[in-house]
Amino acid sequence: MEKLFAYGNLKEDDIQETVFGRLLQGVPETLVGYVVKQIKIEEEYGIESYPIITATQNQEDTISGMVYEASFRELQLADQYEGMHYKRIEVQLQSNETVWAFTAIT
């Protein structure tokens, strides 16, 4: 199983049911050295704001989220859900565990 850090929509039950067809099992965790910023994405009905993690390298900057166990196929489904404006990267959590998370394509 893979590990995925979620800080936004992927934490929501209805989104997980839609994307994965099930609820993921997760535990609270903290991402250190990052902050959440907003990006603007043009959607069918206008421009929307979405959260995105941004590295700061400052150990005082943290993001609370959840770490979920997901299969490789489920990670691919998450890639599709996040779309062309996001990419999956490896990040190190406060627990020193390395997991996947989504950030903006730069």
matplotlib code that plots the C-alpha trace (Angstrom):
import matplotlib.pyplot as plt

x = [0.0, 1.0, 0.6, -1.2, -1.2, -4.5, -5.0, -8.0, -10.9, -9.5, -10.2, -14.0, -16.0, -18.1, -15.0, -13.4, -16.5, -16.6, -12.9, -12.0, -15.4, -14.7, -13.7, -10.0, -8.5, -6.4, -4.6, -3.9, -0.5, 1.5, 3.5, 6.4, 8.1, 5.1, 2.1, -1.2, -1.7, -4.5, -4.3, -6.8, -8.0, -10.4, -13.4, -16.4, -18.4, -15.6, -12.4, -12.2, -9.6, -8.1, -5.7, -2.1, 0.9, 4.0, 7.4, 8.9, 11.9, 10.8, 10.3, 7.8, 5.4, 3.1, 0.0, -2.4, -3.9, -4.6, -2.4, -4.4, -3.4, -4.2, -3.3, -1.2, -4.4, -6.1, -3.1, -3.6, -7.3, -6.3, -3.9, -6.9, -9.1, -6.5, -6.1, -3.6, -2.9, -1.6, 1.3, 2.0, 5.3, 7.0, 7.0, 8.4, 6.0, 6.7, 6.8, 9.7, 7.5, 7.8, 4.4, 2.7, 1.0, -0.3, 1.1, 0.8, 2.6, 5.1]
y = [0.0, 3.6, 6.5, 9.8, 13.0, 14.9, 18.5, 19.5, 17.9, 14.4, 14.3, 14.6, 11.4, 12.2, 13.0, 9.7, 7.8, 9.4, 9.1, 5.8, 4.1, 3.7, 5.6, 5.5, 4.6, 7.5, 8.9, 12.6, 13.8, 17.1, 18.2, 20.4, 23.1, 23.9, 26.3, 26.2, 28.8, 29.3, 28.9, 30.2, 27.7, 28.5, 26.1, 25.7, 28.3, 30.7, 31.0, 29.0, 29.1, 25.8, 25.0, 24.1, 23.2, 25.3, 24.5, 27.2, 25.2, 26.9, 24.2, 26.4, 26.2, 23.2, 21.8, 19.5, 16.7, 13.0, 10.2, 7.5, 4.1, 3.7, 1.2, 2.3, 2.2, 4.6, 7.0, 7.0, 7.8, 10.6, 11.9, 12.0, 13.7, 16.4, 17.1, 18.9, 21.7, 19.4, 17.0, 14.3, 14.7, 12.9, 14.8, 14.0, 14.3, 15.3, 11.6, 11.3, 9.1, 9.8, 9.9, 11.3, 14.8, 17.0, 20.4, 22.9, 22.3, 25.1]
z = [0.0, -0.7, 1.7, 0.7, 2.7, 2.2, 3.4, 1.3, -0.6, -0.5, 3.2, 2.5, 2.6, -0.4, -2.5, -1.4, -2.3, -5.8, -6.5, -4.9, -4.5, -0.8, 2.3, 3.0, 6.4, 7.7, 10.7, 11.6, 10.6, 10.2, 7.2, 8.3, 6.2, 4.1, 4.1, 2.3, -0.4, -2.9, -6.7, -9.2, -11.8, -14.6, -14.5, -16.7, -14.6, -13.8, -11.8, -8.6, -5.8, -4.6, -1.8, -2.6, -0.5, -0.9, 0.5, 2.8, 4.3, 7.6, 10.3, 12.1, 9.1, 9.3, 7.7, 9.5, 7.5, 7.2, 5.9, 4.1, 2.9, -0.8, -3.5, -6.5, -8.6, -6.1, -6.4, -10.1, -9.6, -7.3, -10.0, -12.4, -9.9, -9.1, -12.8, -14.9, -12.4, -9.7, -9.4, -6.9, -5.0, -2.1, 1.2, 4.7, 7.6, 11.2, 12.0, 9.4, 7.2, 3.5, 1.7, -1.4, -1.5, -4.2, -5.1, -8.0, -11.2, -11.6]

ax = plt.figure().add_subplot(projection="3d")
ax.plot(x, y, z, "-o")
ax.set_aspect("equal")
plt.show()
